[in-house]
């Protein structure tokens, strides 16, 4: 019984000590009200001016769905014999080209980004997108201080030989900077098949134009590369077909010409008409059979091209005004003031604990 009463008394003392210590700490903190209040005011001012003078970035976003074409190489095997003799491959193009992350890397490649930078601005054709980038990043001011001759470079015209190396160096640096700070390419989310291209910059027009030109440039290059093999095959087959048709028509004309040239032929001279006529007819029949196979292969190649051609359909594209990361001045001031006040309280607590430890 005594042990139980002793335990209850100890618990009451512990609770009393906790309450007293809490009141002591609160009294201490409120006695230093001017410290955390001043910290909050300073934080509020910092937050306000940060939000007011912070550089706003604009993001242009394009999302699209990509459906790769079917690989139809196996279906043409039985029809490819004659085409193979002509040096033509009716097989479909490689199914693995630019699939998955390869397409994302194509968007970030130096070739594609350089082509976009040197492209004329859709709104102002007197400027290139590189000119817009230079203006946005104030590169000319830096060049004036370090290397004034760089200002002479006109990215829309042929560069003098003495400045070619500097021009290429500038373009490479800009490509790296855009890949690092401005361009983001990936899937909309892990489960979605939509591809998302974001371009972020401090110039709203540059973000929009760069995004639009990049998507158009890369998608056009992708489609042409994806179907290049089939297009080449169709071109070869078309030329072969036209050539055989021309020869066949020539043979038919030749047979008719021979008959017309000998209207009243002596029966003992039939060889003068019969041999050339039969030779022309035989050649025409042979070319007719070849032409039939070529036309069949040509049509099948066209069907293969239709199946292999990828489908790219835009879902969303950038429209003005673009979304930005602008933040409210009042909201930012309040949040930063609370943060600075909290840090001031933490500092006071640590200072009090240090004094208590030192004093023993």
C-alpha positions as CSV (number, residue, x, y, z in Angstrom):
1,X,0.0,0.0,0.0
2,X,2.8,2.3,0.9
3,X,4.6,1.6,-2.4
4,X,1.5,2.4,-4.3
5,X,1.0,5.7,-2.5
6,X,4.7,6.5,-3.1
7,X,4.3,5.8,-6.8
8,X,1.3,8.1,-7.1
9,X,3.2,10.9,-5.3
10,X,6.2,10.5,-7.6
11,X,3.9,10.7,-10.7
12,X,2.2,13.9,-9.2
13,X,5.7,15.4,-8.6
14,X,6.8,14.5,-12.2
15,X,3.7,16.1,-13.7
16,X,4.1,19.2,-11.5
17,X,7.7,19.5,-12.5
18,X,6.8,19.2,-16.2
19,X,4.2,21.9,-15.9
20,X,6.5,24.2,-14.0
21,X,9.3,23.7,-16.6
22,X,6.9,24.4,-19.4
23,X,5.7,27.6,-17.8
24,X,9.3,28.6,-17.2
25,X,10.2,28.0,-20.9
26,X,7.2,29.9,-22.1
27,X,7.9,32.8,-19.8
28,X,11.5,32.8,-21.1
29,X,10.4,32.7,-24.8
30,X,7.8,35.4,-24.3
31,X,10.3,37.6,-22.5
32,X,12.3,37.5,-25.7
33,X,9.3,38.4,-27.9
34,X,11.2,41.2,-29.6
35,X,13.8,38.7,-30.9
36,X,11.4,36.4,-32.8
37,X,9.1,39.3,-33.7
38,X,12.1,41.1,-35.3
39,X,13.1,37.9,-37.0
40,X,9.6,37.5,-38.4
41,X,9.6,41.1,-39.7
42,X,12.9,40.6,-41.4
43,X,11.7,37.3,-42.9
44,X,8.5,38.9,-44.1
45,X,10.4,41.7,-45.9
46,X,12.8,39.2,-47.4
47,X,9.9,37.1,-48.7
48,X,8.1,40.1,-50.1
49,X,11.0,41.5,-52.0
50,X,12.0,38.0,-53.2
51,X,8.5,37.4,-54.6
52,X,8.5,40.9,-56.1
53,X,11.8,40.8,-57.9
54,X,12.1,37.1,-58.6
55,X,12.5,36.2,-62.3
56,X,9.4,34.5,-63.5
57,X,9.8,31.4,-65.7
58,X,7.2,30.4,-68.3
59,X,6.6,26.7,-69.3
60,X,5.4,25.6,-72.7
61,X,4.1,22.0,-72.7
62,X,3.2,19.7,-75.6
63,X,1.8,16.3,-75.0
64,X,1.2,13.8,-77.8
65,X,0.5,10.1,-78.3
66,X,2.9,8.0,-80.4
67,X,1.8,4.7,-82.0
68,X,4.7,3.0,-83.8
69,X,3.9,1.2,-87.0
70,X,3.8,-2.6,-87.4
71,X,6.8,-4.5,-88.6
72,X,5.4,-6.3,-91.7
73,X,8.6,-7.8,-93.0
74,X,7.6,-11.4,-92.6
75,X,4.3,-11.1,-94.6
76,X,6.1,-10.2,-97.8
77,X,8.4,-13.1,-98.0
78,X,6.5,-15.0,-100.6
79,X,6.3,-12.0,-102.9
80,X,9.9,-10.9,-102.6
81,X,11.6,-13.2,-105.0
82,X,11.5,-11.0,-108.1
83,X,12.2,-7.9,-106.1
84,X,15.3,-9.5,-104.5
85,X,16.7,-10.2,-108.0
86,X,16.3,-6.5,-108.7
87,X,18.2,-5.7,-105.5
88,X,15.1,-4.7,-103.5
89,X,14.3,-5.7,-99.9
90,X,10.6,-5.7,-99.2
91,X,11.1,-6.4,-95.5
92,X,9.8,-3.8,-93.0
93,X,12.0,-1.2,-91.3
94,X,13.6,-2.0,-88.0
95,X,11.0,-2.2,-85.3
96,X,13.3,-1.1,-82.5
97,X,14.3,2.3,-83.9
98,X,13.7,5.3,-81.6
99,X,11.6,3.2,-79.2
100,X,11.5,4.0,-75.5
101,X,14.2,6.3,-74.1
102,X,15.8,6.5,-77.6
103,X,13.0,8.9,-78.7
104,X,13.6,11.1,-75.6
105,X,17.4,11.2,-76.4
106,X,16.5,12.3,-79.9
107,X,14.8,15.3,-78.5
108,X,17.9,16.2,-76.5
109,X,20.4,15.5,-79.3
110,X,22.7,18.3,-80.4
111,X,21.6,18.0,-84.0
112,X,17.9,18.6,-83.2
113,X,18.4,21.4,-80.8
114,X,20.9,23.2,-83.1
115,X,18.4,22.9,-86.0
116,X,15.7,24.5,-83.8
117,X,18.0,27.3,-82.6
118,X,18.9,28.2,-86.2
119,X,15.2,28.0,-87.3
120,X,13.4,31.3,-88.0
121,X,11.1,32.6,-85.4
122,X,7.5,31.8,-86.4
123,X,6.3,35.2,-85.2
124,X,9.3,37.4,-86.4
125,X,11.1,35.8,-89.4
126,X,13.8,38.4,-89.2
127,X,15.1,36.6,-86.0
128,X,16.2,33.1,-85.3
129,X,15.4,31.3,-82.1
130,X,19.1,31.7,-81.3
131,X,18.7,35.4,-81.5
132,X,15.9,35.2,-79.0
133,X,18.0,33.1,-76.7
134,X,20.9,35.5,-76.9
135,X,18.6,38.4,-76.0
136,X,16.9,36.4,-73.2
137,X,20.2,35.4,-71.6
138,X,21.9,38.8,-72.3
139,X,24.9,37.1,-73.9
140,X,25.9,40.2,-75.9
141,X,26.6,42.1,-72.7
142,X,28.9,39.3,-71.6
143,X,30.6,39.1,-75.0
144,X,31.2,42.9,-75.0
145,X,33.2,42.5,-71.8
146,X,35.1,39.4,-72.7
147,X,35.3,39.0,-76.5
148,X,33.6,41.8,-78.5
149,X,34.2,40.2,-81.9
150,X,31.6,37.5,-81.0
151,X,28.9,40.2,-81.5
152,X,29.7,40.1,-85.3
153,X,28.4,36.5,-85.6
154,X,25.1,36.3,-87.4
155,X,23.6,32.9,-86.8
156,X,21.2,33.2,-89.8
157,X,24.1,33.7,-92.3
158,X,27.3,32.0,-93.2
159,X,30.0,32.7,-90.6
160,X,33.5,33.9,-91.6
161,X,36.2,31.3,-91.3
162,X,37.9,33.1,-88.4
163,X,34.7,33.0,-86.3
164,X,33.5,29.5,-87.3
165,X,35.1,27.9,-84.3
166,X,33.6,30.5,-81.9
167,X,30.2,30.0,-83.5
168,X,30.3,26.3,-83.0
169,X,31.5,26.7,-79.5
170,X,28.6,29.0,-78.6
171,X,26.1,26.7,-80.1
172,X,27.5,23.7,-78.2
173,X,27.4,25.7,-74.9
174,X,23.8,26.8,-75.6
175,X,22.7,23.2,-76.4
176,X,24.2,22.0,-73.1
177,X,22.5,24.8,-71.2
178,X,19.1,24.1,-72.8
179,X,19.3,20.4,-72.0
180,X,20.3,21.2,-68.4
181,X,18.0,24.1,-67.5
182,X,15.2,24.5,-70.1
183,X,14.2,21.2,-71.7
184,X,12.4,18.3,-70.1
185,X,11.2,15.2,-72.1
186,X,9.5,12.1,-70.7
187,X,6.2,10.3,-70.3
188,X,3.3,12.1,-68.7
189,X,3.3,9.5,-66.0
190,X,4.5,5.9,-65.6
191,X,1.3,4.3,-66.6
192,X,0.4,6.7,-69.4
193,X,1.5,6.3,-73.0
194,X,1.5,10.1,-73.6
195,X,4.8,11.8,-74.2
196,X,5.4,15.2,-72.6
197,X,7.8,17.9,-73.8
198,X,8.3,20.9,-71.5
199,X,10.4,24.0,-72.4
200,X,10.9,26.5,-69.5
201,X,12.5,29.9,-69.8
202,X,12.2,33.5,-68.7
203,X,10.9,34.6,-72.1
204,X,7.3,33.5,-72.8
205,X,7.6,33.7,-76.6
206,X,10.9,31.8,-76.6
207,X,9.4,28.9,-74.6
208,X,6.4,28.7,-76.9
209,X,8.2,28.9,-80.2
210,X,11.1,26.6,-79.1
211,X,8.6,24.0,-77.9
212,X,6.5,24.1,-81.1
213,X,9.5,24.0,-83.5
214,X,11.3,21.3,-81.6
215,X,8.3,19.0,-81.5
216,X,7.6,19.5,-85.3
217,X,11.3,19.1,-86.2
218,X,11.8,15.9,-84.1
219,X,8.6,14.2,-85.1
220,X,9.1,14.9,-88.8
221,X,12.7,13.5,-88.6
222,X,11.3,10.5,-86.7
223,X,8.7,9.7,-89.3
224,X,11.1,10.1,-92.2
225,X,13.7,8.0,-90.6
226,X,11.2,5.3,-89.5
227,X,9.8,5.0,-93.1
228,X,13.0,5.7,-95.1
229,X,13.7,2.1,-95.9
230,X,10.2,1.4,-97.2
231,X,10.2,4.7,-99.2
232,X,13.5,3.7,-100.8
233,X,12.1,0.3,-101.8
234,X,9.0,1.9,-103.3
235,X,11.2,4.3,-105.3
236,X,13.2,1.5,-106.7
237,X,10.1,-0.6,-107.5
238,X,8.4,2.3,-109.1
239,X,11.4,3.0,-111.4
240,X,11.6,-0.7,-112.3
241,X,7.9,-0.9,-113.0
242,X,8.0,2.2,-115.3
243,X,11.0,0.8,-117.1
244,X,9.5,-2.6,-117.8
245,X,6.2,-1.0,-118.8
246,X,8.1,1.2,-121.3
247,X,9.9,-1.7,-122.8
248,X,6.6,-3.7,-123.1
249,X,4.9,-0.9,-124.8
250,X,7.9,-0.6,-127.1
251,X,7.6,-4.3,-128.1
252,X,3.9,-4.0,-128.8
253,X,4.6,-0.9,-131.0
254,X,7.4,-2.7,-132.8
255,X,5.1,-5.7,-133.7
256,X,2.6,-3.3,-135.2
257,X,5.3,-1.4,-137.0
258,X,6.6,-4.6,-138.7
259,X,3.1,-5.5,-139.9
260,X,2.6,-2.0,-141.3
261,X,6.0,-2.0,-143.0
262,X,5.1,-5.2,-145.0
263,X,1.5,-4.8,-146.1
264,X,1.6,-6.9,-149.3
265,X,4.4,-9.3,-148.4
266,X,5.2,-12.1,-150.8
267,X,4.1,-15.4,-149.2
268,X,7.6,-16.8,-149.8
269,X,9.0,-14.0,-147.7
270,X,6.9,-14.5,-144.5
271,X,10.1,-14.7,-142.4
272,X,10.6,-11.0,-142.9
273,X,7.4,-10.4,-141.0
274,X,7.0,-13.5,-138.8
275,X,10.4,-13.5,-137.0
276,X,10.4,-9.8,-135.8
277,X,6.7,-10.0,-134.9
278,X,7.1,-13.1,-132.9
279,X,10.2,-11.8,-131.2
280,X,8.4,-8.6,-130.2
281,X,5.3,-10.5,-129.0
282,X,7.5,-12.9,-127.0
283,X,9.3,-10.0,-125.4
284,X,6.0,-8.2,-124.7
285,X,4.6,-11.3,-123.0
286,X,7.7,-11.8,-120.9
287,X,7.7,-8.1,-119.8
288,X,3.9,-8.4,-119.1
289,X,4.6,-11.2,-116.7
290,X,7.5,-9.3,-115.1
291,X,5.3,-6.1,-114.9
292,X,2.5,-8.0,-113.2
293,X,4.9,-9.2,-110.4
294,X,6.5,-5.8,-110.1
295,X,3.1,-4.0,-109.8
296,X,2.0,-6.6,-107.2
297,X,5.2,-6.1,-105.2
298,X,4.9,-2.3,-105.5
299,X,1.4,-2.3,-104.1
300,X,2.4,-4.6,-101.3
301,X,5.3,-2.3,-100.5
302,X,2.9,0.7,-100.3
303,X,0.7,-1.3,-98.0
304,X,3.7,-2.1,-95.8
305,X,4.6,1.6,-95.7
306,X,1.1,2.5,-94.5
307,X,1.4,0.0,-91.7
308,X,5.0,1.0,-90.7
309,X,4.3,4.7,-90.7
310,X,4.0,5.8,-87.1
311,X,1.0,7.8,-85.9
312,X,1.8,11.0,-83.9
313,X,-1.3,12.8,-82.6
314,X,-1.0,15.9,-80.4
315,X,-3.2,16.0,-77.4
316,X,-2.2,19.4,-75.9
317,X,0.0,22.2,-77.3
318,X,1.2,25.5,-75.8
319,X,-1.1,28.5,-76.0
320,X,-0.6,32.0,-74.7
321,X,-0.6,32.9,-71.9
322,X,1.7,30.2,-70.8
323,X,1.7,28.8,-67.2
324,X,4.2,30.4,-65.0
325,X,5.7,29.9,-61.5
326,X,4.8,33.4,-60.2
327,X,4.1,33.4,-56.5
328,X,2.1,35.9,-54.4
329,X,4.0,38.5,-52.5
330,X,1.8,38.5,-49.4
331,X,1.7,34.7,-49.2
332,X,5.5,34.5,-49.6
333,X,6.0,37.2,-47.0
334,X,3.8,35.4,-44.4
335,X,5.4,32.0,-45.0
336,X,9.0,33.3,-44.8
337,X,8.1,35.4,-41.7
338,X,6.8,32.3,-40.0
339,X,9.9,30.4,-41.0
340,X,12.2,33.1,-39.6
341,X,10.2,33.3,-36.4
342,X,10.4,29.6,-35.9
343,X,14.2,29.6,-36.5
344,X,14.5,32.4,-34.0
345,X,12.6,30.4,-31.4
346,X,14.8,27.4,-32.0
347,X,17.8,29.6,-31.6
348,X,16.6,30.9,-28.3
349,X,15.8,27.4,-27.1
350,X,19.3,26.2,-28.0
351,X,20.9,29.2,-26.3
352,X,18.9,28.6,-23.1
353,X,19.9,24.9,-23.1
354,X,23.6,25.8,-23.6
355,X,23.5,28.3,-20.7
356,X,21.8,25.7,-18.4
357,X,24.5,23.1,-19.3
358,X,27.3,25.6,-18.6
359,X,25.8,26.7,-15.3
360,X,25.4,23.1,-14.3
